[in-house]
Amino acid sequence: MQDVTQELEKLRLQIKSLPREAAADIEELEERIIHLEKLARGELTSWDKVLLARHENRPYTLDYIERAFTGFREIHGDRHYGEDNAIVGGMAFLEKEPVMVIGQQKGRNMKQRLFRNYGMPNPEGYRKAMRLMRLAEKFNRSIICLIDTPGAYPGIGAEKRGQAQAIANNLMEMAQVKVPIVATIIGEGGSGGALAIGVGDRVLMMEHSIYSVISPESCSAILWKDQDHVKEAAEALKLTAPNLLRFGVIDEIIPEPPGGNHQDWDAATAQFKLYLIKHLSALRELDLQDLLEQRYQRFRKIGEFLEA
């Protein structure tokens, strides 16, 4: 936890240098200190995990592609409407093995965020993703999906172009793709926008990422009619990796470096690559029919309940 300790000390010095008039800045820094202290003690709440999953310095899809793969060649367009920059994908090599990598991409500054539509794909993005999956199937390449989106874009244009249909089609088609699929939630996994590229034989999740049917803000607005209950909403949604592992929604949690993935991109990528290779190796041992049947049963069991 050396990185966390150093950041705490830096924040405390910063507070001492601020004038008393900067009350708002002081309050913000004090909240950051409390958050880091909880992180150091392993006492993060669900809302703390939400903030970590959304951290602006957290590595995104292209950061993992740059570090974990070689020879990446991006493929553009859905061959129906156009290009969607919120989803990137293409052929690459993972330890000399050819694979197809697909993921949602956010931006780090305002220009990039607008270009990537804040990581919220339009229907053409999901159609592009499906086109790449069928291409991978044709050339017998395993598929790797990186999930990091607040959700599918809810704009009027997206709805007119068939957003719901594009997502539904991906769910149906991914269940039948005849090559191994490993999906990893690397940041935010928001609703159907995440699930549309998340129907995998293995679903992994970064330690401080989140995966949920709705955002805490939207949940608070629906249940409490305001934005003041996001912490309670985050807790009720059970959106953290340990909860989702317990429910059988994901298969394994990928540990993050001390302080979170934003502290050390290379260490985060090394862990991601290690778990990816392990699960892909296991999936390649399966007969095709067993692979498809296990994938189908895996998602059929999500949401099961028993009546007394």
Summary of the structure (lengths in Angstrom):
residues: 308
radius of gyration: 20.0
end to end distance: 46.2
largest distance: 67.7
contacts: 1019
relative contact order: 0.12
helix: 51%
strand: 17%
